[in-house]
Amino acid sequence: MNSSHPSAAVTSAPAPAPSFRVGNVPVYGDALLAPMDGFSDWPFRSLCRALGSAMSYTEFVKAEFIVRAYEHMGPRLTFEEAERPVVFQIYGDDPDELLQAALRVQDRHPDVVDINMGCPARTVANGGAGVGLMRTPLKVARIFRRLSAALPVPVTGKIRLGWEDARTYRLIARIVEENGGALIAVHGRTKEQSYGGLADWDAIAEVKAAVKIPVLGNGDVRSPADIERMKAYTGCEAVMIGRAAIGNPWIFSRLDRDQVPPDEVRRMVREHLERSQAFYGPRKGLILFRKHAMQYLKLQRLPRPLRTAILEQEDAGDFLALLDEACAGPV
Ligand SMILES: Cc1cc2nc3c(=O)[nH]c(=O)nc-3n(C[C@H](O)[C@H](O)[C@H](O)COP(=O)(O)O)c2cc1C
């Protein structure tokens, strides 16, 4: 058939190519919200996703709680369809329990299950979970081998650099890949660094060079320019953003905070508070929103008595009225 025939031109536009794939799950975009306990809940996560975060990681959930008290884990594992791809992040130190938990949550149909190997909290890491796993490579191999064989969805891992006396990031990344892991996210700090000091982007580049599965770089990305810098420096497929997204979810639309019009900030404060109250109920929703309000409106700049007065409001209407009064100018 003649390709210049008119009907040949009436083809639909080709589907955009995904930025990368997690196993068979396509991901569109190269910046996404990091999992953050106490922050990356449905209200905040869904807003970030709508602004361009490429996929949604839940706050971490303890495997033992999923196995023993699943009915109480609902809020942490609740998401909306528009958030997909959705990653459920779980943590634990026992391969059997992690497997049971990962199977249990399949009734909610996550797109991916992620194993936390980065949490430095003593209560987690010293018991062998979180970054504690980075001291036990054989166990990591067992976890990934078993989960990747048993689950209907891809399994991924989020790591740190390891411990100061055991910087096992290259080894663990290779083990994750060799045992069926579909992606590795790397926070470029050791356990001892916790969240301080500088993230080591050279180490992220080393992981990227060591594996073929996609790598997410993480640590110290604070601006849209940093997203490009980290990608260029490390070669990672995408960048995970944690603290810098709190108060600036527009970073996923490639905006610096001072580029966001004040009216948009005020609109977001209302929408986020509304979602928080719809999700947690009026009282708890307002309480949990306060820490976000602090960051959206940089309330630490206000005189302490005024800030305290705002944060102590128990009624959402009064809270917003006081906020509007205190932050009437550019925010
Ligand atoms: C308050 C808070 C809670 C966090 N909770 C988690 C978590 O549940 N799971 C996880 O893998 N990482 C967690 N992290 C680590 C972040 O995902 C990220 O690796 C870290 O903040 C470094 O990225 P950033 O420099 O962009 O903030 C948490 C970080 C913070 C600040």
The ligand as an SDF file (V2000), in Angstrom:
LIG
                    3D

 31 33  0  0  0  0  0  0  0  0999 V2000
   11.4900   12.0360   58.6020 C   0  0  0  0  0  0  0  0  0  0  0  0
   12.1250   11.0010   57.7100 C   0  0  0  0  0  0  0  0  0  0  0  0
   11.5490    9.7440   57.6320 C   0  0  0  0  0  0  0  0  0  0  0  0
   12.1130    8.7690   56.7900 C   0  0  0  0  0  0  0  0  0  0  0  0
   11.4960    7.5460   56.6820 N   0  0  0  0  0  0  0  0  0  0  0  0
   11.9720    6.6430   55.7780 C   0  0  0  0  0  0  0  0  0  0  0  0
   11.2750    5.4270   55.5070 C   0  0  0  0  0  0  0  0  0  0  0  0
   10.2210    5.1330   56.0680 O   0  0  0  0  0  0  0  0  0  0  0  0
   11.8320    4.5740   54.6020 N   0  0  0  0  0  0  0  0  0  0  0  0
   13.0000    4.8670   53.9530 C   0  0  0  0  0  0  0  0  0  0  0  0
   13.4690    4.0670   53.1280 O   0  0  0  0  0  0  0  0  0  0  0  0
   13.6650    6.0040   54.1740 N   0  0  0  0  0  0  0  0  0  0  0  0
   13.1810    6.9080   55.0500 C   0  0  0  0  0  0  0  0  0  0  0  0
   13.8180    8.1060   55.2120 N   0  0  0  0  0  0  0  0  0  0  0  0
   15.0170    8.4050   54.3860 C   0  0  0  0  0  0  0  0  0  0  0  0
   14.6340    9.1270   53.0900 C   0  0  0  0  0  0  0  0  0  0  0  0
   13.8860    8.2680   52.2410 O   0  0  0  0  0  0  0  0  0  0  0  0
   15.8970    9.5840   52.3280 C   0  0  0  0  0  0  0  0  0  0  0  0
   16.6780    8.4420   52.0550 O   0  0  0  0  0  0  0  0  0  0  0  0
   16.7380   10.5840   53.1210 C   0  0  0  0  0  0  0  0  0  0  0  0
   15.9280   11.5690   53.7300 O   0  0  0  0  0  0  0  0  0  0  0  0
   17.7810   11.2470   52.2250 C   0  0  0  0  0  0  0  0  0  0  0  0
   17.1670   11.9770   51.1920 O   0  0  0  0  0  0  0  0  0  0  0  0
   17.0480   13.5930   51.2430 P   0  0  0  0  0  0  0  0  0  0  0  0
   18.4540   14.1450   51.4180 O   0  0  0  0  0  0  0  0  0  0  0  0
   16.4600   13.9730   49.9190 O   0  0  0  0  0  0  0  0  0  0  0  0
   16.1730   13.9400   52.4060 O   0  0  0  0  0  0  0  0  0  0  0  0
   13.2910    9.0610   56.0550 C   0  0  0  0  0  0  0  0  0  0  0  0
   13.8540   10.3490   56.1540 C   0  0  0  0  0  0  0  0  0  0  0  0
   13.2880   11.3110   56.9610 C   0  0  0  0  0  0  0  0  0  0  0  0
   13.9230   12.6840   57.0200 C   0  0  0  0  0  0  0  0  0  0  0  0
  1  2  1  0
  2  3  1  0
  2 30  2  0
  3  4  2  0
  4  5  1  0
  4 28  1  0
  5  6  2  0
  6  7  1  0
  6 13  1  0
  7  8  2  0
  7  9  1  0
  9 10  1  0
 10 11  2  0
 10 12  1  0
 12 13  2  0
 13 14  1  0
 14 15  1  0
 14 28  1  0
 15 16  1  0
 16 17  1  0
 16 18  1  0
 18 19  1  0
 18 20  1  0
 20 21  1  0
 20 22  1  0
 22 23  1  0
 23 24  1  0
 24 25  2  0
 24 26  1  0
 24 27  1  0
 28 29  2  0
 29 30  1  0
 30 31  1  0
M  END
$$$$
